[in-house]
Amino acid sequence: MRKVLSISALLLVLVQTFNAQTLESDHFNSYTIGNVGTDITATAPGQGGFYTDFANGSNSEAQIVSIDAAHDKSLQLTGSATAAGTKYMWKKGLGAAWAARTAGNDILKLEFNLYTGSATGGAGRATILVYDGTTHKTLLGAGYDFASRRTVGIANYTNTNTGITGNILFYLEPGTYTYPANTWITLKCTFNKTTGAVVWTGPGGMLYSPAANYVPAAAGVDPFEMDFVSVVNPGNTVAHITSFDNYMLTATNNTVLGTKEAIVEESSLSIYPNPATDFITVESKSQIIKAEIVDRAGRKMNAEFDHNRIDVRNLSPGIYILSIETKGNTFSKKFIKK
């Protein structure tokens, strides 16, 4: 975790203090470098109260490491080099914390940093998943797919085209949005207990909701446990290594993601020309407070925003995300710089 908060980050923390209750969080900076656990059968807790369930694994596959100064210490998981042996880590107490939340705080929010790691290829994912306590439904979750190098979301939905209900994987961004090895990205998602709907925010700020043929299947279900998971799929031969940091799981009664008002507002936003060569114009029915441009790796680009016009002449040709903040909402639009 960064040792010095920026002013904007501090303001965000203050807003969350008033509107949300923290159910579980960690930045791992107080931990000791080395193994997290002492037991791989989830019998005894290790550092920070974490339980580890590593089938055919070892304690060395969950480490506290220091990747860079900006993040200080983080949690690193090493996956199986075969097609078997998914790894799980969790703390106890989420169910009780959720049950003790303030009445009406029925929206669950998850935000975390993920380090894509050095290994590419293979078949598997690194994710954070929140389950219920009885049927192992994934209420919300997000992570990184190693083979495609894309971000993914997982939630309990029904596909009305096939009639199948289960924990379904969704790609959060177009196939052209990939994230290279050894890169920190930020993922966010919300679960609305009343409706069962999940909304994700990708590293570039793009919002994602499942298509209309997917119907939420976990309405009314309570969260019980949050797991760090290293998943392997058939055919895997790579021991993927990735890290997590600065995770926060909160309960709140307010979200800017997926609300009817936000959807209406987003539909009124337009940017042109696209593709662009020198300037982009942004049209919005709401006042635009801030606009930022990030590349496909989530890096912020230098771009001047003035009277709904953005200078993109200094950008290299490629695909970018324009993040637009209005009063209470943030939206993302993809554009191409020629």
N, C-alpha and C positions, 0 to 999 in steps of 0.2 A: 504494500500500500504506500502511496506517496506520503512522505513525512510532513509535507507542508500543503495544506489545502488552499486552493485558489479561492478567491472571493466568491466566484459563482458556485463552486462546490460547497462552500460553507453555507451559502444561502439555500442551496438544495437541501442540505442536512437540516437546517432550521425549518424549512417548509415540511419536510417529512416528519419532524418532531411533532408538529401541530396536527398533521392530517393522518398519520400512520402510526401503527404500533410495530416495533421490531419483534419478530417471532424467533428469528435465528440469524446470526451474522458472524463473520470472522474475517480478519485480514492476516492471520497467522504470524504476525510479527513477534508475538511473545513466545512462540514455540522454539524448540531446540532443533537446529539443523540435524537431519538424520531421519531414522525410521519414525513413522507416526505411531504405529501399533506394535504390540508385543504378542498378539494373538491373531491368527487369520481365520478363526472359526466363529468370530463375533461373540466370544465368551467373556472377554475382559476388555475394557476400554483402554485406549492409548492416549496420546497427547490430545488435550482439548476435549476429552470425553468421546473421541471418535471410535466407533466399532468398525472392524474390517472383516469382510467376508470374501476371501480370495481363494476360490476353488483351484486346486493344483498350483497355488502361488506361494509367495513368501512375503515376510514383513518388509523386505527391501523394495517392494513394488509400490509402497506408499511412503513418500519422502517429503520432508520439509526442505526446500531448496531456496537459494537466492539467485534468481536468474539475472536481474538487473537492479540498479539502484532505485529506479523509479517505482518498482513494486516491492522492494525489500524482500521479505520471505513470502513463499507461496506453497501451495500443496501440489505435489507432482505425483501422477499415477503412471505406472508402467503396465501396459496391457499384455495380454498373452500373445505369444508368437505363433499360436495355433488357432484353430477354429473353435476352441473350447476354452472355458475359463474366464467368464465375465467377472469383473471385479466390482464390489460394492463397498461404499463407506458412508457412514451416517452417524449423527448424534441422536440420542433419545430426548423426548420431551416436546416435540413439535405439536403433537395432538393436544397435550395439556395447555400449551401456550395459546393455541388457536381457540380452545374452549374458553379460555379466560379473557379473550379479546373484548373490547368494547362493543356493545350491542350495535349492530348495523355495519360493522367493519367486515363486510362479506366479500371483499375483493382481495385476492391474494396476489402479491407482486413479488417477482423474483428478478434480481439484477446481479450480474457477476462478470468478471474478467476471465477470459480463457486464452491460454497460450497454445498456439497450434502445434508446437513441437517440431522436432527435426525430421521425424519419419514421415514419408509419403507413401501412397499406395496401400496395398493390403485391403482388408475389408473390416471396418469397424467404426466406432464413434466414441467420442468423449462427451458426456452429457451431465447435466444436473437435472434430476427428476423428482417431482413431488407426488407421492402416492397417497391413496386412502388407506384405511387400516384393515379392510376386510377382503376386498376382491382384487387388490393390487392394480387398481385403475391409476393411470398416470393423469393427474389433474392438469399439470402443466410441466413443461420441461423444454430445454433447449441445449444445443451443443454443436459439435463440429464433426462432419463426416470426412474420414481420412482419405478415402478413395477419390471422391469428387472434389475435396477441398472446399466444400460448401457448408453453410450454416443450416441447421435443421431445427425443427420444433416437433415435439411429441405431445399428444393429448388424446383423451378418450372421446372419440366421435363415432357416429354412424355414417357410413357411406351409403346413401340412399340408392345409388346406382347398382350396388352389389348386395345391399342388405347386411353387410358385415359391420359389426360393432366391435371396437377394440382400441388399443393404444396405437394410434396411427401416426406415421412419420410424415412431416411436411417439409419441403424445401422452402426456406424463408425468402429467398431472392432468386432472380432469374439465373439460368445456367451460366451466364457470362460473369456472374459475381463469385469469384473464387478468392481464397485467402491463402497466401503462401506460407511455407514453413517458418517457424521461429517468429511468429507475429502475435502480439496481444490484440484481442478483439473484445468488444463488450456486447453482451446479449441481455435482453430484457423481455419479460412476458408477464401477462396478468391472467388470472382465472377468476371468473365471476361465479360465485357459488349459486346465486339465484338462477342464472341462465345456463351455467356450464360452459359458457363461451370463453375461448382463449384468444388473446391477441399478442403477437410478438413484435419486437422491434429489433431489426438487424443491426450489424455494426455500423452501417452507413446511415442509420436513422429511418430506414424504410419500414413502414408498418405492414404486417401480414395477418390476414384472417383467412381461414379455410374457405374454399369455394362453396357455392350455394348448395351443392349436392352433399355436403358434409354437415351433419346436424350434431350439436353438442349432446353427449350421452352421460355426463356426470353432474347434471344439475342437482343441487341439494346435497352433494357429497362433501364431507369434511376432509381436509388434509390430515395426515397422520405422521408422515415421515418424509424427509428430504434426503436423497442419496446422490453422492458423486459416483458416476458409473463409467467404467471403461468396458465397452461392448465389443465383442468380436463376432463376425459373421462367417458363414460357410466359405471356405477357401482362403481364409486369412493365414498369412505366413509372417506377418510383421509385428514386432513388439512395439506398438505405438507408445510414445512418451508425450504426455501433455500436462499442463498445469492449470490450476484454478486460483483465483485471488479475489479479495474484496467482495465476497458475496453477501447479499442482504435479502432476507425474506420478510415481508411485512404484510400486515392486515390493514386495510383502509376502506373507507366508504366512498372514495372518489378516485376516478381514473380518467385520463385523457385518451386512453386507448379504446377504440371500438365503440364509443358511444354514438348514438344516432345523430347527435348534433355534430360530432366530429366528422362523421361520414358525409353529411350534407355539406359541411364547410370544405372538406377536401375535394368534393366534386366540383366546387366553384373555383378552385385554383387552376390556373393555367400558366404555362411558361412557353415562350416562343422567342425566336425561331428555335427549332430543334430538329436536326443538328444546328449548332451555332458556330460562328467563326470569330466574332468580336464581342457582341453584347447579347445578354438574355434579358427579356422583359418578363416580370412576374405580375400577373393579374389576380387579385383576390378581393372578395367582398368584405373581408375583415382587414383591419390594420395589421400590417406586417411589422413585427417588432424586431426581428433579426433574421438574417439569411446567411447560411454557411454552405460551403462546398467541400465535400470530402471525396477522395478517390475510392477505388474499389477495395483498398486495404484499410479503409477507415481513417486515412490521414487527412487532416484539415489542410485545405489549399488557401493560398492568399488570393482573395477576390474582393473587390470593392463594391458595396451595395449602396446605391444612391437613387432615391426616388423611384423605386420599383425596377431599377435597371442594374444589372450586374456585369462588370467588365471581366470577360473570360479570355482576353487576348493573350495573357501570359500562361495559360494552361496548355499543357502538351495534348496532342490529339488523343482521344480515348473516351471512355465512359465514366461519368461522374454522378454523384448524388447531390442534389440541392435540398438542404434541410431548411424548412421555412417555419418560423415560430410566429404564431399569432397569439392573441390573448387567451391563454389556457390550453392551447393545442400546438402540437408540432407535427408537421407533415413532411413527406419526402417525395421528390420527383427526380426521375432519372433523365439525364440529357447526355448528348454526345457533342464533344468538341471536335470539330473538323480540323 
